[in-house]
Amino acid sequence: MCRRTSLNPAFYRDCRGVPTHLRYACNDRVGAELLLIFKLSHREEVMGLFEDICSFRNLCDAFDKVEENAGAPGIDNITIEEFSVSLNSRLTSLRNSLLDKTYRSLPLRKIGIKKSDGTLRKLLIPTVRDRVVQTAACFVLTPLLDKEFMEQGSVLRKEDERIVITKGEQVIKEIPAIKIDQILLFGSIQVTTQAMKYCLEQDIPIIILSSTGKYYGAVESFNYVNPVLHAKQFELSGSEGFSLTVGKAIVRAKLLNSKILMQKYDRNRNEPILGTTINTINSVLNKLSSVETIAELMGMEGAGSAAYFSVLRALVGSEWGFNARKKQPPTDPVNSMLSYGYTLLFYNFYALVRSHGLHPYAGFLHGIRHGHPALVSDLVEEFRAPVVDAVVLNIISRNALSLDDFDISDSDGFPCLLKSNARKVFIKAFESKMNSLILHKTSGIRTDYRRCMDLQVQMLKRLIEGTLQEYKPFTIK
């Protein structure tokens, strides 16, 4: 929430030479973050941060986030939809007012919401324009402030009802077990026997991967094994008709979400290739209803994905060396980020599938094969573009990572890998996206992406059990 803040006078002494109007753009929490940054930086570095905040690309990304979060208009009665009609001119005007120090946040709109006990809950709503400025500031400052991360060589221990992360004699973090759904270990992280036993008792899966995301295995309990459900799932997996119906829904949602993401990021760029690609994807979507086999459906999905990645290449720019989707191995930084992000998404889904008693290896769109959790791959498809691809585009547009953050090999056949610090930046961006709110259309619930994923798993489970007639995939607007 944007509102004027009352900051300690020392704040202003530490900010001499910094644009004073920025102090009024953010809430108390962001104000405190600004104070920290200013105390740790030289004036030139601070001014560089301010220019990053005011960049047109950052303001565009901030509006996308405000639009995603929805919400009512502020005191000026300008809705998000009205703001977006003349978005370029509004953001240009906003940027100019920030740079020439004339920007001031508007008063908050005060409304009352009636609670169950009859009393009114007071709500203060900032204008859309002020929410854009606040979000733009958060985009630039949050990665600089959130330095805490699990380092290689750390140890997970169990103390009472908490998981404690230590390195040497230092306690890095303590997390109540009730807040943990799963643990993903990348690289050289140790887990004590007591912590492992406790996680098994609490049904917290521990998934073990290399530092680059290669899957080694999982430590998980058998509490969610449901042989009756598994038998029904394998039976339906072998049904071409059932698998085709579910597969069509998944592919349709994947292509729709990819198209929407392209349109959103092209809003202020007008890439010539976009129109052609939209026509290609629309053509594929129109043909899906007549597809008669899974093999044909996968061919359609491949054609749509190839067209989509051609636009992605234009959006990220030639300097990143991205020409097409390459995953085994990823040969450039964009493919490296995509592969890493898909791995994170995959094992988030893996844990959800197991927690609801489904068998990860019996899928519908993806066929059963040795060592491949096909059902997890099915569920991932709908979320690739809105979660992982969106994170990669956001990282690139905000210059959160550069080419120097990757180990790029000159030899063919060798992967391009994120360096240690780059992985931290990526995971933080990924978790930020997963925790952001979005409307789950089928349920009508406004919740975060992880909860949306859980709802999709539950829906598919009810379909397998026979208590639901149709699987409705996840789509964004």
C-alpha positions, 0 to 999 in steps of 0.5 A: 500500500502506498502512503506518505511515511513519517521517517526519522530525520536521520533518513533525510540526512543519509539521503542528501542529494537523493530525489526526495519525492521517492520517499513518498512513493512507498510504504513504511516497509519500503521506506525502511528498505530505502534507508538501508540501501542509502546507508550502505551505498555511495550517492552515485550508486543510489542515483543508479538505483533510482534510474533503474526504478524509473526506467520505462521497462521497469515501470511496464513490469510494475504495471503488469504486476499491479494488473495481475494483483487487480484491486479497486481504484484509488481516490482518482477513480481510475481503474486498472483497465482505464489506466491500461488504455493509454498505458504508454502515455501514462507511464511516460508521464509518470516517469517524467514526473519522477525524474523531474522531482514533481511526483507526489503520491495522492491521498488514499481512498478510505472505504469500510468493509462490513465484517461478520460481527457487524463492525467496519474494517477500514481499508485505505486504497492507493491509486493505480499510479502510486501502486505502480511506483511502489511496485517499481521500487520493490522490483529494484530494491528487494533483490538487494535487500534479501541476502539470506540464502542457504549456502553450500555446506549448510546443514539442516537440523531438527530442534523441537518443532523447527527445522534449523539451517546452520553453517559451522557454528552459525545459525542461518535460519529457523523455520517452523515445520508447519510452514514447510511443504517440501525441501529441495536440496541443491548440491552439497547440503547435509541433513541430519538423521534426526531432521530426516526422520522428523520430515518423514514423520511430518510427511515433508518430502526431501528432494535431492538434486545436483547444484545444476538441477539434476534429480537424484532422488527423494526421501519421502514417507509411504503415508500417501500410497493409495493402491486403489487410486493408483490402479484406477489411474493406470487404467485411465492412463492406458485409455486413449480416449480419456488420455486424449481428452485430458491431453487436449485440455492441457495443450490448449491451456499451455498454448493460450497461456503462452500466447497471453504472455507473449502479448503482455511482454510485447505490449510496448515493443511491437515485434513484427514476428508476434502477429505471425506467431499468434496466427500460428498458435490460433491455427493450432488451437482451432485444430485441437478439437479434431485431433484423434491421437496422442501422437498427433496432439503432441505434434500440434503442441510441438508446432505451437511451442516452436512458434512461441519460442521464436517470439521469445527469442525476439523478446530477450534480444540477440545478445543472450544467444537464444535461438531455439529451445535446447534442453539436453544440454542447455547451450545458452543463458536463456535455455539454462534459466528455462531448464532450471526453472522448469526443474523447480516447477516440476518438483513442486508439482511432484510433491503435490502429486504425492501428497494427494495420493496420485502416482507421479509416473502414470500420466495422460498427455505424456506416455509411461516410460521408465524413470519419467514422472509422466503425470507431473510432466502433464501438470507442469505444461499449463504453468510453464509460461505464466511462472517460469517463462515470466520469471526469465523474461522479468529477470532479463528485462530488469537486468537482474542477471547478466552474461557474466552470471553464467558459465558458458562453454565454447565447446559443443555438447557442454551445458551453459550453467548458472553460477552460484549467485545467479542460482540464488537470484533465480530461485528468489525470483521464482519464489516471488512469482510462486507467492504472487496472487492470481485468480484461479478461474475454475474455483473463483479463488484469488490465491498464489500460484502454488495454491493454484497448482494444488487445486489443479492436482485435486481436480485431476484426482477427482476426475480419476476417482470419477467424482468430476466429469471434466478437467478444466486446466489453469489459464491466465487472462 
